[in-house]
Amino acid sequence: MALKLLMAVSGLLLVLFLFAHMAGNLKIFLGATSFDHYAHWLRQLGAPLLPDTWYLWIQRTVLTVAVLAHIAAATVLARRARAARPVRYVHRPKVQGSYAARTMRWGGVIILLFVIYHILDLTTGTLNPNSDPQHPYANVVADFAPARWYVTLFYTLSIVAVGFHLRHGLFSAARTLGQQTARGERIARGAALALALVLVVGYLSVPFAVLTGLVS
């Protein structure tokens, strides 16, 4: 139970960050000045109590711990579940449950690889040939330019994977945190689906706006 609780709490922390980050991303529709101001504001958040960029590093540390805790809990629980079913059948029975539930493991791997790529691409600028820390808006526009369609494709596949993972994860977290009734299950399923759709649409609106010229 402790591991399930750890997985649920760490997952919810990551979900809160995802929605906050999405809200910040959507400021790109307000123009370069607004988006660049927001990016620079993040670096100065907490001043004068915190030195420049300290808030971001604190946030990154907390998120890294949450990710590692989430992965560790998921790995241990998966191994325990496998150990509880030691008999292997020649004909594997049909797996019950949603597509999201059946692909949580691979979805998690895809998301982890995407996070690493995303950090190297838009945070450190290592994979973005036009990276300039002083102009975040221009970095995003250059990253999702039509000539780099493969970046948008990978981003899209990754965000869809996040959506599936989030949908099942939120529903599972509700159960872990005490939801037991049939009505509560329907509400949890509906809320998880709605939140996953909002997240996917919110994140994908940015690269497709750049790709179609709405943001340039």
C-alpha positions in Angstrom: 0.0 0.0 0.0 2.9 2.4 0.8 4.3 1.9 -2.7 1.0 2.5 -4.3 0.6 5.7 -2.2 4.1 6.8 -3.2 3.3 6.2 -6.8 0.0 8.1 -6.6 1.4 11.1 -4.7 4.5 11.4 -6.9 2.3 11.1 -10.0 -0.1 13.8 -8.8 2.8 16.1 -8.2 4.0 15.6 -11.7 0.5 16.2 -13.1 0.3 19.5 -11.3 3.6 20.5 -12.9 2.4 19.4 -16.3 -0.7 21.6 -16.1 1.3 24.6 -14.8 3.9 24.1 -17.6 1.1 23.9 -20.1 -0.4 27.2 -18.9 3.0 28.8 -19.3 3.5 27.4 -22.8 0.1 28.8 -23.9 1.4 32.3 -23.3 3.1 31.9 -26.7 -0.2 32.9 -28.2 0.1 36.3 -26.6 3.2 37.1 -28.6 7.0 37.1 -28.2 7.2 39.9 -25.6 4.8 38.2 -23.3 6.3 34.7 -23.7 9.9 35.9 -23.3 8.9 37.9 -20.2 7.3 34.9 -18.7 10.4 32.8 -19.3 12.7 35.4 -17.8 10.3 35.8 -14.8 10.7 32.1 -14.0 14.4 32.6 -13.7 13.9 35.4 -11.2 11.1 33.8 -9.3 11.7 33.9 -5.5 13.9 37.0 -5.7 15.3 38.7 -3.7 15.0 35.7 -1.2 16.4 33.3 -3.8 19.3 34.1 -6.2 18.7 34.1 -10.0 17.5 30.7 -11.4 17.5 29.0 -7.9 13.8 28.5 -8.0 14.1 26.6 -11.3 16.8 24.4 -9.9 14.8 23.7 -6.7 11.8 22.8 -9.0 14.0 20.6 -11.2 15.3 18.8 -8.1 11.9 18.1 -6.7 10.6 16.9 -10.0 13.6 14.6 -10.5 13.0 13.1 -7.1 9.3 12.7 -7.9 10.1 11.0 -11.3 12.6 8.6 -9.7 10.2 7.7 -6.9 7.4 7.1 -9.4 9.6 4.9 -11.6 11.0 3.0 -8.6 7.5 2.4 -7.1 6.2 1.3 -10.5 9.1 -1.1 -11.1 8.8 -2.8 -7.7 5.0 -3.1 -8.0 5.4 -4.6 -11.5 7.9 -7.1 -10.2 5.7 -8.1 -7.3 2.7 -8.6 -9.7 4.9 -10.7 -12.0 6.2 -12.8 -9.0 2.6 -13.4 -7.9 1.8 -15.1 -11.2 4.7 -17.5 -11.6 2.9 -19.9 -13.9 3.3 -19.0 -17.6 0.6 -20.2 -20.0 1.2 -21.4 -23.5 -1.9 -19.5 -24.6 -1.9 -16.1 -22.9 -5.4 -15.2 -21.8 -6.9 -12.0 -23.2 -5.9 -9.0 -21.1 -8.8 -7.1 -19.6 -8.9 -3.4 -19.2 -8.4 -0.3 -21.3 -5.6 0.3 -23.9 -4.1 2.8 -21.6 -3.9 0.3 -18.7 -2.2 -2.3 -21.0 0.4 0.2 -22.3 1.4 2.0 -19.0 4.8 0.4 -19.0 5.8 1.3 -22.5 4.1 4.7 -22.2 6.2 5.4 -19.2 9.4 4.6 -21.1 8.4 6.8 -24.1 7.6 9.6 -21.7 11.0 9.3 -19.9 12.8 9.4 -23.3 10.8 12.4 -24.3 11.5 14.3 -21.1 15.3 13.7 -21.7 15.0 14.9 -25.3 12.8 17.9 -24.4 15.3 19.1 -21.8 18.2 18.8 -24.2 16.2 20.5 -26.9 14.5 23.5 -25.3 16.0 23.7 -21.8 19.8 23.3 -22.5 19.5 24.0 -26.2 21.9 21.1 -27.0 19.7 19.7 -29.8 18.3 23.0 -31.0 20.7 24.6 -33.5 19.0 28.0 -33.1 18.9 28.0 -29.3 19.3 31.4 -27.7 18.6 31.6 -23.9 17.6 35.3 -24.3 14.8 34.6 -26.8 12.7 31.6 -25.7 9.9 32.5 -28.2 12.2 32.4 -31.1 13.6 29.0 -29.9 10.2 27.5 -29.9 9.3 28.8 -33.3 12.7 27.5 -34.7 12.2 24.2 -33.0 8.8 23.4 -34.6 9.5 25.0 -38.0 8.1 23.1 -41.0 11.6 22.0 -42.0 11.8 20.2 -38.6 8.5 18.3 -39.0 10.1 15.2 -37.5 10.4 17.1 -34.2 6.7 17.9 -34.2 5.9 14.3 -35.1 8.0 13.0 -32.2 6.5 15.6 -29.9 3.0 14.6 -30.9 3.5 10.9 -30.4 5.1 11.6 -27.0 2.3 13.9 -25.8 -0.4 11.4 -26.9 1.5 8.8 -24.8 1.4 11.2 -21.9 -2.3 11.5 -22.4 -2.9 7.8 -22.2 -0.6 7.5 -19.2 -2.3 10.4 -17.4 -5.8 9.0 -18.1 -5.1 5.7 -16.5 -2.8 7.1 -13.8 -5.3 9.6 -12.5 -8.0 6.9 -12.3 -5.6 4.5 -10.5 -4.5 7.3 -8.1 -8.2 8.0 -7.2 -8.6 4.3 -6.3 -5.3 4.3 -4.3 -6.4 7.4 -2.4 -9.7 5.8 -1.3 -12.3 6.0 -4.1 -14.3 2.8 -3.9 -17.9 3.5 -5.0 -19.4 2.8 -8.5 -20.5 6.4 -8.9 -17.1 7.6 -7.8 -15.5 5.3 -10.4 -17.6 6.8 -13.2 -16.7 10.3 -12.1 -13.0 9.4 -11.8 -13.0 7.9 -15.3 -14.7 10.9 -16.8 -12.5 13.4 -15.0 -9.3 11.5 -15.9 -10.4 11.4 -19.6 -11.2 15.1 -19.6 -8.0 16.2 -17.9 -6.0 14.0 -20.3 -7.7 15.6 -23.3 -7.1 19.1 -22.0 -3.5 18.3 -21.5 -2.9 16.8 -24.9 -4.8 19.6 -26.8 -3.0 22.3 -24.7 0.5 20.9 -25.4 -0.1 20.1 -29.1 -1.6 23.5 -29.8 1.8 25.1 -29.6 3.8 23.0 -32.2 0.9 22.9 -34.6 0.4 26.6 -34.3 4.0 27.1 -35.3 3.8 24.4 -38.0 0.7 26.1 -39.6 2.1 29.6 -39.3 -0.4 30.8 -36.7 2.6 31.5 -34.4 5.7 32.8 -36.2 
